[in-house]
Amino acid sequence: MGRILSLQKCESCAGLPPLSADEISELLKNPEIEGWTLNSNTGVDRIDKTFKFGSTHMADWHKEWEKSADFARGLLMLMEEEDHHASYTHIPAKNGGSVNVILVTHAVKGLSKNDFRMAAKLNKLYAKVNAERQ
C-alpha cells in the first residue's frame, strides 16, 4: 500500500471485503491523506473532509467563491474519470464557502483503497485550485 495514492487509478472492488481497521489506520498516516477523518458513527466506516475557501478581506470573497466552485467542478470531473463517486455538499458563502466530501465504497459496505486514492486526488486538486487562483 506504499505507492503514491494520487497517481493510482481507482479499480473495481466488487467482491472484495472492506479495509481492515489496521489498513485504514495505516492509510490515514499517509501525508497525501492529510485532513481526512475516519467516521464510523453510521456503523459503516467512511472518511470525510471539509475543504474551506475564504478570505478575511471582503473585496476578495468572489475569488474564494470561484475557487470553491472550481473545486466542486473538479470533484465532479474526478468522480467521472475514476468511476468512484463521493457524497458532497458545496456551500457558497459571503466569505468564499466550503465543500464537504464523504468517501465510502458502497460495494464493500465500508472503505476501500479507492476511497483513499480519491482523498489523495482531492487534496491535490484543492492545492491546485488554490495555487491557480491567487
C-alpha positions as CSV (number, residue, x, y, z in Angstrom):
1,M,0.0,0.0,0.0
2,G,3.0,2.3,-0.1
3,R,2.9,3.8,-3.6
4,I,1.7,7.3,-4.3
5,L,-2.0,7.2,-3.9
6,S,-2.8,10.3,-6.0
7,L,-1.2,8.7,-9.1
8,Q,-3.2,5.4,-8.7
9,K,-6.3,4.7,-10.7
10,C,-9.4,3.5,-8.9
11,E,-10.1,-0.2,-9.5
12,S,-13.1,-2.4,-9.3
13,C,-13.5,-3.7,-5.8
14,A,-16.6,-5.8,-6.4
15,G,-16.5,-8.9,-4.2
16,L,-13.7,-7.6,-2.0
17,P,-14.0,-7.1,1.7
18,P,-13.8,-3.6,3.2
19,L,-10.4,-2.5,4.5
20,S,-9.5,-3.7,8.0
21,A,-9.0,-1.3,10.9
22,D,-5.2,-1.7,10.6
23,E,-5.2,-1.0,6.9
24,I,-7.4,2.1,7.4
25,S,-5.1,3.3,10.3
26,E,-2.0,2.9,8.1
27,L,-3.5,4.7,5.1
28,L,-4.6,7.6,7.3
29,K,-1.0,8.1,8.2
30,N,-0.1,8.8,4.6
31,P,0.7,12.5,4.1
32,E,-1.4,12.6,1.0
33,I,-4.5,11.9,3.2
34,E,-3.8,15.0,5.4
35,G,-7.0,16.4,7.0
36,W,-9.3,13.4,6.3
37,T,-11.1,12.0,9.3
38,L,-12.4,8.5,9.9
39,N,-16.1,8.4,10.8
40,S,-17.8,5.2,11.8
41,N,-20.9,6.7,13.6
42,T,-23.3,5.2,11.0
43,G,-22.0,1.7,11.5
44,V,-20.1,1.9,8.2
45,D,-16.6,3.3,8.0
46,R,-16.1,6.3,5.9
47,I,-13.7,9.2,5.6
48,D,-14.6,12.9,5.3
49,K,-13.1,16.3,5.0
50,T,-14.3,19.9,4.6
51,F,-12.4,21.9,2.1
52,K,-12.6,25.6,3.1
53,F,-12.3,28.6,0.8
54,G,-12.4,32.0,2.4
55,S,-10.9,35.4,2.8
56,T,-10.9,37.9,5.6
57,H,-11.0,40.7,3.0
58,M,-14.5,41.3,1.7
59,A,-13.0,42.6,-1.6
60,D,-11.6,39.1,-2.2
61,W,-14.6,37.0,-1.4
62,H,-15.6,36.5,-5.0
63,K,-12.2,34.9,-5.8
64,E,-12.6,32.5,-2.9
65,W,-16.1,31.6,-4.0
66,E,-14.8,31.0,-7.6
67,K,-12.2,28.7,-6.0
68,S,-14.9,26.7,-4.2
69,A,-16.9,26.4,-7.4
70,D,-13.8,25.3,-9.4
71,F,-13.1,22.7,-6.7
72,A,-16.7,21.4,-6.9
73,R,-16.4,21.2,-10.7
74,G,-13.1,19.4,-10.5
75,L,-14.6,16.9,-7.9
76,L,-17.3,16.1,-10.4
77,M,-14.8,15.5,-13.2
78,L,-12.6,13.3,-10.9
79,M,-15.6,11.2,-10.0
80,E,-16.4,10.6,-13.6
81,E,-12.8,9.9,-14.6
82,E,-12.2,7.5,-11.7
83,D,-15.8,6.0,-11.7
84,H,-15.7,6.4,-8.0
85,H,-18.4,8.7,-6.6
86,A,-18.5,10.8,-3.4
87,S,-21.2,12.5,-1.4
88,Y,-20.5,16.2,-1.3
89,T,-22.1,19.4,-0.4
90,H,-21.0,22.8,-1.9
91,I,-21.9,25.6,0.5
92,P,-21.3,29.0,-1.1
93,A,-20.9,31.8,1.5
94,K,-20.1,35.5,1.6
95,N,-16.5,34.8,2.6
96,G,-16.0,32.1,-0.1
97,G,-17.6,28.8,1.0
98,S,-16.7,25.2,1.6
99,V,-17.1,21.8,0.0
100,N,-17.7,18.9,2.4
101,V,-16.8,15.4,0.9
102,I,-17.7,12.0,2.2
103,L,-16.0,8.9,0.8
104,V,-17.2,5.3,1.2
105,T,-17.4,2.3,-1.1
106,H,-20.9,1.0,-1.1
107,A,-19.9,-2.1,-3.0
108,V,-17.8,-3.3,0.0
109,K,-20.0,-1.6,2.7
110,G,-17.1,0.3,4.1
111,L,-13.8,1.7,3.0
112,S,-11.7,0.5,0.0
113,K,-8.4,1.7,-1.2
114,N,-10.3,3.7,-3.9
115,D,-11.6,6.0,-1.2
116,F,-8.0,6.8,-0.1
117,R,-7.0,7.3,-3.8
118,M,-9.8,9.8,-4.2
119,A,-9.0,11.5,-1.0
120,A,-5.4,12.0,-2.2
121,K,-6.5,13.2,-5.6
122,L,-8.9,15.7,-3.9
123,N,-6.2,17.1,-1.7
124,K,-4.1,17.5,-4.8
125,L,-7.0,19.3,-6.6
126,Y,-7.5,21.6,-3.6
127,A,-3.8,22.6,-3.7
128,K,-4.0,23.2,-7.5
129,V,-7.2,25.3,-7.3
130,N,-5.7,27.5,-4.6
131,A,-2.4,27.9,-6.5
132,E,-4.1,28.8,-9.8
133,R,-6.4,31.5,-8.4
134,Q,-4.2,33.8,-6.5
